[in-house]
């Protein structure tokens, strides 16, 4: 089951968030070397997976959790979070996560090309400024495209509060 929660932030809040997260992005090769000792495990640019712990962005994560709770009535907590930047040139990078639930917030997308997430059996479209919430055991990937447009997302992992 997937949920699309729209209009998370105002236009002004979203644009400010985009400006504020840009300095946190590092090259994917750097992250690969840092985490695995090898190049090529991360595509595009990403932040470290502790974005949710940054005090300046606590309100962002609280907004995500509140929106999810209102929509699903699940009692969840954030376990990891990071920012992604891609231009659509990477190959599909199929993966799952060990948490129970995943969230992808579409901070900046190009309509009809990269606003959504590719699952094994379908592409789920989600507009800019929306949050896609789904079980982490579903194999997924950022879409790739023959047309290159930048895409900024915030990925978040959640577990149920016990």
N, C-alpha and C positions, 0 to 999 in steps of 0.2 A: 504494500500500500504506500503510495506517495501522496504528499500534500504540497500544494503550491500556495504560499502565503504571500499576498501582494501588498505593495505600498508600505514597506517596513519603515522608511524614513521620508521626510519631506525632501523635495528637490535640493534645497539648500543644505540640509544635513548630509545628504548623500554626496554632494559635490565637495563638501568640507571633509568628509570621511575619505574620499578618494585622494584629496590633497594630503591628508594627514598620514595615510598608510604608505604612500609612495617611498619615503625614505627607509622603510623597513624591509623593502624587497632586496634580495641579493640574487646573484646569478646562480642558476641551477647547478652548474658545475662545482661552484664553491660549496653548495649544500651537499652535493653528492660526496665530495671529498671529505667534508666535515663529518657526515653521518656514516658513510660506508667505506671511505678510503679509496673509492673508485669514482671515475667520472661517468656522467650519463644516466644516473638514476632519477634525476629531477629535470623537468623540462621548463623552459622559459625562466621566470623568476619567481621566487617564493620568499616568504618570511620564515623565521624559525617557527616551529609548531607550538610555541608558548605565547602566541599572540593574545590569547584569552587572559593571560596573567599580567599583561601590560596595564597599569592603572589608568592610563588615559583612555583605554578602550573598554573599561568595565561596563559603561552604559550601553555600548553597542551590543555586547553579549547579553546583558540583561534584557534588552529590547528583543533579541532573538528568542530567548527563553520564554519571555512573556507571551510573544506571538504564538509560539509553538504550544504552550500550555493552553491558551485560549482556543486554539484550533483543535487540538488533539485530546486535551484533558490529561496528558501524561505528565507525571512529575519527574522532570529530568534535570541533570546537571551537566555543565560543559566539562569535558575532560581534555580536549585539545582543540587548537584552532590555528589556522595559518592563512596568509593571503597568497593568492596565485595571480600571476600575470602570464598571459600567453598571447601569441599572435596567430594561432591556428595552424602553425607549420609542423608541430610535433606529430608523431605517429600516435595512434590510439594507444593509451597506456591503461589497459584493463587492470582493475584492482578492486579489492574490498578493504574493509577496515575491521579491526578487532572490537570496536565499540558496538553498542546496540543500535544507535541511530546516527545518521549523518545529516548535516545541513549544508547546503550550498547557497550562499547569498550572492546574487548577481549585481555587483557594484557598478560595473560598466560593461555593456555588451553592444553588439551591433544587431539590430532587429533582423530576425529571420535567418541569421547565419550562426551565431554562437550564443544565443540566449537560451540555454538549457543544458542538459546533461545527457550523454549517450549511455544507454543501458544496452545489455546484450541483445535484447529483443525489441527495443524501440528507442526513439529519441523523445525525451520529454522536454517540451518547450516551456520556458519560464521567462517572463519579461524582466527587463532591468528593474532593480529595486524590489525584487521578490526573493523569497527564501524557499528552496526546494528541500523538503524533509522526507527522508526515506530510510528503510532498514539498511544498515551498513553491510549486510551480507549479500546485497545485490551488486553484482559486478558492474562497474561503471567506468566512464572515462570522460575527460573533457573532449568536446568535438574537435575534429580537424576540418580544414576547409581549403579549397583551392584559392579562395580569396582571403587575403590577410587583413584581418581587423583585430585590434587589440581587445582583450577581454580581461577584466579584473573580477575576481571572485574572492569570497571569504569562505573557506571550508571549516566546518566545525563538527567535532565528534561529541556525542552525548551518550550518557548512560542513565538508566532509570535510578532514581534515588530509592535506596532500600529502606 
